């Protein structure tokens, strides 16, 4: 079994294109579409694989789009376990507006999973947890899957001494944190929701992250701040890094790239500061790509040397 098991219960076929300008009611002429395998855990696995790490991506898929998703995952050399479902795998669609540099993202809910389908996913994950070191739970839950699904898996991982890394939102995020995990990667909006108040300053960001840690919900909080960079907080560590000056073409998958490179470094027993730097480098490298291209190893290594941690 691999060092890292990634779970994507609501994967997507990511379709991206570009148009000169987005204008309502007009027929918009677009560039040729790019198609990538998507969904948080799949993207994490793609990055770990590119960096030379050992991982396994588990995900459900169905229909013609699910068949294409599976083909694209395999084509990238990612080891995967695909669980067949009756519903059609969703598409996510994004358009880059050339005139302004803005990106428009359209995200569908995904197919509803029958109880026996999501139970099969949970059973297959449970069977693999004891033989891995890190469990990455990433992305939204599809319709039909209970909000505590990630919490169940986090509890199973903790019982086996496996570290859980979580990147989700809403009810599934809150439930998994109540179970207690190793690392959570919220956005600023998600952190505000978790602590129940607005966070207007860096001091407030730090205090809110420490609040999550004091509650026993997570040992490490990696707060992503978009153009302001990121913040890592643990019981005895406080790391702040500004964003690198890269030209942003697509923000899709940047957070997944951060998680992928970070856990790849942790598997190599890197200290938190080094893992944080690799995560930021991977996120920055992904921003410069189109669609969900993500990052290359050479670009991650180049940008790693430019990351400044305060």
C-alpha positions, 0 to 999 in steps of 0.5 A: 500500500502507498504512503498516501491514500486520497479520497475524492467522493465527488470527482469531476471532469474539468473542462476549461476554455478561454474567450475574449470577453464574457457578455450575457446573451451573446454567442461567445467564441471560445478556444479549444477546450482542455479536459483534465481529471478533477476533484480535490483528492484526484488533484492531490494525487496528481501532484504527489505522483508528479513529485515522485511520491507514492499514493493511491487515489480512490474515487467513484465514477459512472457513465461516459464522463466517468469512463473518460475521467478514469482514462485521464487519471490512468493517463497521468500515471496516477494509481487509482481505485475506481468504484463504479456507480450508476450515476453520470460523473459530473463536469465542471466548466471554467472560462478564462476571460482574456480581456480582463484576466478573470476566470468564471467557474461553473460547478455542478453538484454531482450524481446522487450516490445510492446507499450501497454505493457510498457504503461500498466507498467507505468499506474500500477506504476502511480496508486500505487505511491500516496500510497507509500513513496519510489519509487525504479527504478532499472536496465536496460530498455528492448528494446522497452521502451523509455529512459525517462521511469524512468524520467516520473515515477520520475516526477510522484513521485515528484508530489506526494511527494514520494522519488525516488531512482535510480540505472540505467545506460546510457540514462535512468539514465541521463534522470531520473536525469534531472527530479530530484530525491532523491537518485542515486547510480552510480558506479565510471564509471557511475559517470565519464560518468555523469560529462563528465570526468575521476575521479582519486582521492577521492577529485574528486569523492566528487566534482563530486557527489556534482556537481550532487547535485548542478545541482538539479539532486539528493539530495543524491549520493551514489557512489559504489567503489567496493573493495574501499568501498563507498561514500555518499554525500549530500548537508551537509553530506560527509560519506566515508566507506572502504570495509569490509574484506569479501571473495567474491564469487559473486558480483551479486546483491550486489549493489541491496542489498545496496539499499534495506537495505538503503531504509529499514532503511530510511523507519524506519526514520534512519539518513543517516549515519545509513542507509548507514551503513546498506546498506554497511553491506547488500552489504558485506553480499551478496558478500559472497553468491553464485549466487544471493543468496543475504544476510540474516538479521542475517548476515546484523546485524552482519556486520553492527557493523563492518562498519566504517564510516569516 
